[in-house]
Amino acid sequence: MSPLAGWRRESFSWQGITHDCYERGEGPGVVLVPELPGISPEVMGLARHLVDSGFTVVVPSLFGTPGAPAFGARAALTTARACVSREFLAFATDGRRPVADYLRALARDLAARTPGAGVGVIGLCFSGGFALATAVEESVLAAVMSQPSLPLPVTKACRADAGLSEGELGEVVRRTREDDLCVLGLRFTGDGLVPAERFETLRRRLGSAFAYIELDSRPGNADGFGPRAHSVITHEVRETPGHPALKARERTVAFLRDRLVPSPEPAAD
């Protein structure tokens, strides 16, 4: 069965930019931004889990072929194209990425037609920082950055960069103080694409509004994660009780539910 079976496909346009989006579910809204090379079966596995957990999920197709495997020649070509695209600015520090404006508009649209006070955004790998940039939008109440890899850590400045412009980051900081915005970050400790300096920047700038999960993937780690462990809540999840990546996915769902699901009204006397 196709990983896209049962999902509604509709185009969403904003200021001349149009992407197909896949939607399913009921409840508070979550925008799930795929990792490279696109909407893979593993990304849709996470999307289905979110739907089963009570959310309306929208997955925008920003690159690649929806439903295609995450590995192979086609995936490599998609990755190469994305890395040089002006929409994503893969190597830029202090970068205002054009894709963030599109995602903010998508979040506003989803918030306007789903229950709850606002929506959540999850970014994965290449799109991890996009989730934080989208949180400039006031309808976003929860942002999840899973293994945020942009800008690619080729210099010291890139390693410490949070993946958005200083102006956007300043607005996110303001929202954590005034709007109760919260951010969750996830990474493997041995993941060279997601350096510790990036999370240190987020801890320093966001303070207690930044919660994070770091899974041990150093050589000889107790959980058997390999040196290439990267995709915390997609590829590395095993449906085994107590598995660290499974627990990270459970904590992600709990984080979204806590921020987005309205508390029940107290019973009248």
C-alpha positions as CSV (number, residue, x, y, z in Angstrom):
1,M,0.0,0.0,0.0
2,S,1.2,3.5,-0.8
3,P,2.4,5.5,2.2
4,L,0.1,8.3,0.9
5,A,-3.1,6.2,0.9
6,G,-5.9,7.8,2.8
7,W,-4.3,11.3,2.7
8,R,-6.1,14.2,1.0
9,R,-3.8,16.1,-1.4
10,E,-4.5,19.8,-2.0
11,S,-2.3,22.6,-3.3
12,F,-1.6,25.5,-1.0
13,S,-0.3,28.8,-2.4
14,W,1.1,31.9,-0.9
15,Q,2.6,34.9,-2.7
16,G,3.2,32.9,-5.9
17,I,4.7,29.8,-4.1
18,T,2.6,26.6,-4.5
19,H,3.3,23.2,-3.0
20,D,1.1,20.1,-2.7
21,C,0.1,19.3,0.9
22,Y,-1.1,16.0,2.3
23,E,-3.7,16.2,5.1
24,R,-5.5,13.8,7.4
25,G,-6.9,13.6,10.9
26,E,-9.0,15.5,13.4
27,G,-8.1,17.7,16.4
28,P,-5.5,20.4,16.9
29,G,-3.3,21.1,13.9
30,V,0.3,20.1,13.3
31,V,2.4,21.0,10.3
32,L,5.0,18.3,9.7
33,V,7.8,19.5,7.5
34,P,9.6,16.5,5.9
35,E,13.3,15.8,6.0
36,L,15.3,15.2,2.9
37,P,14.7,13.7,0.4
38,G,11.0,14.4,0.9
39,I,7.8,12.7,2.1
40,S,9.3,9.3,2.6
41,P,7.5,6.3,4.0
42,E,9.3,7.0,7.3
43,V,8.0,10.6,7.4
44,M,4.5,9.4,6.7
45,G,4.8,6.8,9.5
46,L,5.4,9.6,11.9
47,A,2.5,11.5,10.3
48,R,0.1,8.6,10.8
49,H,1.2,8.2,14.4
50,L,0.4,11.9,15.0
51,V,-3.0,11.4,13.4
52,D,-3.7,8.4,15.6
53,S,-2.7,10.5,18.6
54,G,-5.5,12.9,17.9
55,F,-4.1,15.6,15.6
56,T,-4.9,17.1,12.2
57,V,-1.6,16.7,10.3
58,V,-0.6,18.6,7.2
59,V,2.6,17.5,5.4
60,P,3.8,20.0,2.7
61,S,5.8,18.5,-0.2
62,L,8.7,21.0,-0.4
63,F,11.1,18.7,-2.4
64,G,11.4,15.3,-3.8
65,T,8.8,12.8,-4.9
66,P,6.1,12.1,-2.3
67,G,6.1,8.5,-1.2
68,A,9.5,7.7,-2.7
69,P,12.2,5.8,-0.6
70,A,14.6,7.9,1.5
71,F,17.6,6.4,-0.1
72,G,18.9,5.8,-3.6
73,A,20.1,7.9,-6.7
74,R,16.9,9.9,-6.8
75,A,17.2,10.8,-3.2
76,A,20.8,11.9,-3.6
77,L,19.8,14.2,-6.6
78,T,17.0,15.8,-4.5
79,T,19.4,16.4,-1.7
80,A,21.9,18.1,-4.0
81,R,19.3,20.3,-5.5
82,A,17.9,21.4,-2.1
83,C,21.4,22.3,-0.8
84,V,21.9,24.9,-3.6
85,S,18.3,26.2,-3.6
86,R,17.8,29.9,-2.8
87,E,14.6,28.8,-1.0
88,F,16.5,27.0,1.7
89,L,19.9,28.7,2.0
90,A,21.6,25.5,3.3
91,F,25.0,27.2,4.1
92,A,23.9,30.7,5.2
93,T,24.3,31.9,8.7
94,D,21.8,34.5,10.1
95,G,19.7,33.4,7.1
96,R,16.1,34.4,6.6
97,R,15.0,31.5,4.5
98,P,12.1,32.2,2.0
99,V,10.5,28.8,2.8
100,A,9.7,30.0,6.4
101,D,7.3,32.7,5.1
102,Y,5.4,30.0,3.1
103,L,5.3,27.7,6.2
104,R,4.0,30.5,8.4
105,A,1.1,31.1,6.0
106,L,0.4,27.4,6.0
107,A,0.4,27.3,9.8
108,R,-2.1,30.3,9.9
109,D,-4.4,28.5,7.4
110,L,-4.3,25.3,9.5
111,A,-4.9,27.2,12.8
112,A,-8.0,28.9,11.3
113,R,-9.8,25.6,10.6
114,T,-8.7,23.3,13.5
115,P,-9.7,23.3,17.1
116,G,-7.5,24.6,19.9
117,A,-5.8,27.9,20.5
118,G,-3.1,27.3,17.9
119,V,-0.9,24.8,16.0
120,G,2.4,22.9,16.3
121,V,5.2,22.6,13.8
122,I,7.7,19.8,13.5
123,G,10.8,20.2,11.4
124,L,13.1,17.2,10.6
125,C,16.8,17.3,9.7
126,F,17.1,19.7,6.8
127,S,13.8,21.3,7.9
128,G,14.5,21.3,11.6
129,G,15.3,25.0,11.8
130,F,12.2,25.8,9.6
131,A,10.0,24.8,12.6
132,L,11.7,27.5,14.7
133,A,11.4,30.1,12.0
134,T,7.7,29.3,11.5
135,A,7.2,30.0,15.2
136,V,7.4,33.7,14.4
137,E,3.8,33.2,13.4
138,E,1.5,33.9,16.4
139,S,-0.7,30.9,15.8
140,V,2.2,28.5,16.4
141,L,2.3,27.5,20.1
142,A,4.8,24.6,19.9
143,A,7.8,24.1,17.7
144,V,9.7,20.8,17.5
145,M,13.2,20.8,16.0
146,S,14.3,17.2,15.4
147,Q,18.0,16.9,14.4
148,P,18.1,20.5,12.9
149,S,21.0,20.4,10.4
150,L,20.9,23.8,8.8
151,P,23.1,25.6,8.2
152,L,25.3,22.7,7.3
153,P,28.1,22.8,9.9
154,V,31.0,23.6,7.7
155,T,32.4,26.4,9.8
156,K,32.4,27.4,13.5
157,A,29.8,30.0,12.8
158,C,27.5,27.5,11.1
159,R,27.9,25.1,13.9
160,A,26.5,27.6,16.4
161,D,23.9,29.1,14.2
162,A,20.2,28.4,15.2
163,G,19.0,28.0,11.6
164,L,17.1,31.3,11.2
165,S,17.9,35.0,11.0
166,E,18.7,37.1,14.0
167,G,15.5,39.1,13.5
168,E,13.4,35.9,13.4
169,L,15.2,34.5,16.5
170,G,14.6,37.7,18.4
171,E,10.9,37.5,17.6
172,V,10.8,33.9,18.8
173,V,12.5,34.9,22.0
174,R,9.9,37.6,22.5
175,R,7.1,35.1,22.0
176,T,8.6,32.7,24.5
177,R,8.3,35.5,27.1
178,E,5.0,37.0,26.1
179,D,3.0,34.2,24.4
180,D,4.2,31.2,26.3
181,L,5.7,29.7,23.2
182,C,7.8,26.5,23.9
183,V,10.4,24.7,21.7
184,L,11.5,21.1,21.8
185,G,14.8,20.0,20.3
186,L,16.1,16.5,19.7
187,R,19.5,15.2,18.6
188,F,21.9,12.3,18.9
189,T,25.1,13.2,20.8
190,G,27.4,11.8,18.1
191,D,25.6,13.4,15.1
192,G,28.0,15.6,13.3
193,L,25.3,17.2,11.3
194,V,23.7,18.6,14.5
195,P,26.5,20.0,16.5
196,A,26.2,20.5,20.3
197,E,27.0,24.2,19.7
198,R,23.6,24.7,18.0
199,F,21.7,23.4,21.0
200,E,23.9,25.5,23.2
201,T,22.9,28.6,21.3
202,L,19.2,27.6,21.6
203,R,19.6,27.0,25.4
204,R,21.3,30.4,25.8
205,R,18.8,32.4,23.8
206,L,15.5,30.6,24.7
207,G,16.3,29.7,28.3
208,S,13.7,27.5,30.0
209,A,11.4,27.7,27.0
210,F,13.8,25.3,25.2
211,A,13.4,21.7,26.2
212,Y,15.7,19.1,24.6
213,I,16.3,15.4,24.3
214,E,19.8,14.2,23.5
215,L,20.2,10.5,22.8
216,D,23.6,8.9,23.4
217,S,25.1,7.7,20.2
218,R,28.8,7.8,21.1
219,P,30.9,4.7,20.4
220,G,29.9,1.9,22.7
221,N,26.7,3.5,23.7
222,A,24.4,1.2,25.8
223,D,21.5,1.4,23.3
224,G,23.4,0.2,20.2
225,F,22.9,3.3,18.1
226,G,25.4,3.4,15.2
227,P,27.8,6.2,14.2
228,R,25.3,7.4,11.6
229,A,22.3,7.7,13.9
230,H,20.5,10.8,12.9
231,S,16.7,10.8,12.4
232,V,15.5,10.6,16.0
233,I,11.7,10.2,15.6
234,T,11.5,8.6,12.1
235,H,14.3,6.2,10.9
236,E,15.7,5.4,14.4
237,V,12.3,4.5,16.1
238,R,11.8,0.9,17.0
239,E,8.4,-0.3,18.2
240,T,9.9,-1.8,21.3
241,P,8.8,-0.7,24.7
242,G,11.5,1.4,26.4
243,H,13.4,2.0,23.2
244,P,15.0,5.5,23.5
245,A,13.9,6.8,20.1
246,L,10.4,5.5,20.7
247,K,10.4,7.3,24.1
248,A,11.6,10.4,22.3
249,R,8.6,10.2,19.9
250,E,6.3,9.6,22.8
251,R,7.6,12.7,24.6
252,T,7.2,14.7,21.3
253,V,3.5,13.7,21.2
254,A,3.1,14.6,24.9
255,F,4.7,18.0,24.3
256,L,2.3,18.8,21.4
257,R,-0.7,17.5,23.4
258,D,0.3,19.6,26.4
259,R,0.6,22.8,24.3
260,L,-2.3,22.3,21.8
261,V,-5.0,20.3,23.4
262,P,-7.4,22.5,25.4
263,S,-7.7,21.7,29.1
264,P,-11.2,20.5,30.0
265,E,-13.5,23.1,31.6
266,P,-14.0,22.6,35.3
267,A,-17.3,21.1,36.2
268,A,-20.0,23.5,37.3
269,D,-21.1,23.4,40.9
